């Protein structure tokens, strides 16, 4: 069997990068920004991107035993992710969008490099085990879809729960008011009958 160059670290790094490509593409293309679903999927994407950036420092295939230019991109990605988070916290939407989009296209560039160099693991796997590569890509795509769907359900449940709480509160309040009003009305009627009898 041909050695395609995969290690556990490289496999986890590549999985994270592919997932980040899919989730990031969904976030960039999605028209609605800033809602609960966008923020939660965005947080998952940020964590994933930090993993991809930091894990890259353990991979030194381009220049065996040494860091290469790709690690400069990793450093820049860490900086840009942090700047994007800082911009979001101060509600600077324009800056946040700029940092995130720039980070995503940096990821795309790194992906092109990973695929374009024939000696790297992905091209080697595409040549010697294409069905395995397709199966893994399909699995990561399914994982991205599941993440979005589950996050959407949780976001929907979070939005609806305060409404349920308010409805329950007001329903209880209204029932309590009705009972109180009924008791007052009954008391008034009894007092009226007593006065009439006198």
N, C-alpha and C positions, 0 to 999 in steps of 0.2 A: 504493500500500500504506500502511495506517495505521501511524503511528509509535506503538508501544506503550510506548516509554520505556526499552527495555532498553539497557544498556551491558555491556561485558565484566565490569566489577566487580560490577554489580548481578546479572548472571546467575550469576557464581560465588558471590556472597553468598547468593542465593536457593537455589542448588543445595546449598550447605553447610547452610543452615537446614533445608531439606526432608529432607536426609539425617539431620541431627541429630534432627529430629522422629521419624523412623522408627526409628533406632537407639535413641534415648532411650526411646521407647515400648516397644520390645522389652525393654530393660533394666529399666524400671519394672515391667512386667507379668510378667517372668520370675520364677518362684517361687524358684529356686535362686540364692542370692547368694554372692559371695565366692570362687567357684571360679575356675579358670584362665580359662575362657571368659568369665565375667563381667568379670574384670579386664582382659582384652585388648580386648574390645569396648568396655569402659568407657574405656580409654585412647584408642581411636580416636574415641570420642564426645567426649572432653575436648578433643582436638586440634582436632576439627571445630568445637566450640563456641568455642574461642579464636579460630579463623579467622573465624567468623560475627561475633563481638563486635568484633574489631579492624577487620575490613573495613567494618563499619557506619559507622565514622568518616569514610570516604571517600564516603559517600552522604548527601546533604543535600537530599532531595526534599521533605520535609515543610515545611521552612523554607528555601527556596533560598538557598544561600550561608552558612547558619548552622546550628549544632547545634540539635537539638530535644530534646524529652523522651525520645524513643526512645534517644538516646545516653546518657541517664542509666541506662536499663535495661541498655545495653551495659556501662557501668562497673560496675554492680551484678553483672552476670553474670560479669565477669572476677574480681571479688572473691569471689563465691560459688564459682566453679570452683576458685580457689586455696585457699579454706577447705576445700572438699570433699577436695582432694588432701592437705592438711595433716592432716585428720581421719583419712583412710585410712592415712597413714603412721604415725600414733600409735595405730592400731587402735581408734579411736573410731567404731564402726560406726553407732551411733545418730546422731551428729553428721554423719557422712559421708552417710548416707541422707537426712537432713533437708536438707543443702545441695544434694544432687543433685536431689532431688524438687522443691525450690523453684526451682532453676535451670531444670529442665525445664518447669515450669508458667509460668515467665517467658518461655521460648521460645514456648510455646503462645500466650501473650498477645500477643507481638510478631507471631506469625503471623496472629492474628485481626485485628490492626491493619492488617497488610499486605494482607489480603483485603478488609477492610471499607471502606477508603477507595477510592472508584471511580476516582480519578485515578491511582492507583498502577499499577505495571506488571502485576501479576498480574490484577487485575480487567479491565484494558484488554485483556490477551491473551485472557482468558476470553471477552470479548465479540467480539473481532475475529479471533482465531485459536484457537478452542477445541480443535481437533484437535491442533494443535502443542503446546498446553499439556498435553493428556492424554498425548501421546507422551512428552514430557519427564518428566512425573510417573511414567509407567510405567517409563521408563529409570532414574530415581533409585530407585524401589522395587526394581527388579531389582538395582541396584548394592548396596543395603542387604542384600538377601537373599544376594548373593554374598559380601559382607564377613562376614556371620554364618557362612555355610557354610564358607568358607575358614578363618576363625578357629577354628571348631569342629574342623576337621580337624587344624590345626596344634596346637591344644591337646591333642587326643587323641594325636597322635604324640609330643608332649612328655611326656605322662603315661606312655606305653608304653615309651619308649626306656630309662628307668632300669631297668624290669623286664627288658627284653631284655639290658641290660648285666649285671644280676645273674644272670640265667639263664645267660648265656654264661660268666660268671665261675665260677658254681657248677658248670656242666656241665664246663668245662675242669678245674676243681679235682677234680671227682669222677672224671673220666677219668684224670687224673694220679694220683689216689690209688689207682685200680684197677690201673693199670700198676705203680705202686710196690709195691702189695700182692702183685701177681702175681709180680713179681721177687723179693720177699722170700720168698714161698711156694716159688718154684722153688729159691731158694738153700737154704732149710731142708730141702727134700726131697733135694737133692744132698748136703747135709751128713749127713743121716740115712743115706743109702745108703752113704756113705763110712765112717761109723762102723760100720755093720752088716758091711761087708766086712772091717774090721779085726777 
